[in-house]
Amino acid sequence: MSAEFAAGFNDIPAPVANDCYGRRNIMDAGIKPIARGMHLCGRAVTVAMPPDDNLMLHAALHAAEPGDILVASTSNDRHSGVWGELMTRAAMARGLGGLVLDGMCRDSAWIAESGFQLFARGTCARGSRKLGPGHVNSPVAVGNVVVQHGDIIIGDDDGVMVVPAADAAALLPLCRDKLAKEGARIEAIASGAPKPGWLMPALEKWNVA
């Protein structure tokens, strides 16, 4: 999957992609942007780490290409911040598109102001080790969704959506069609037609009088 093709999803909101993919592959609501207005779109570089260790996250940071999104599992660690200001500065210098972290970060105030797109479980001031082991670009489970290297990650204020690379080409036109239909519906509401056309037929099947 080329970075150019992945960028085609840049204007697709996570809820739209999720609707068009059968309401599948949305990460659980515990993974949130550390500041409102953050937005992710890019190819996944996956990272698996043991608790209290970020060695493989450093490795992935320097292996990823510009625009890529790091997607990291911390093996359910909630007691150490595995990402902070220095790693953020390095990621920005390399032009990475952001990070989805099934774990904790620190230096969050600086990161929120930096413009780096970070989605995480929360914050923890305690640092972590750099001992390993771990994996880069092997399948990982993050936010109860399996993510593989090269999948497309879409993140916004509503959550993080994973688009499998194998399905991306078929999904993109469906998303664009849904956006067009929603735009038409918005215009209809603005013109005084707030009731959607599907509502009464859906209600009539419940009329058993």
Disulfide bonds with the S-S distance in Angstrom:
none
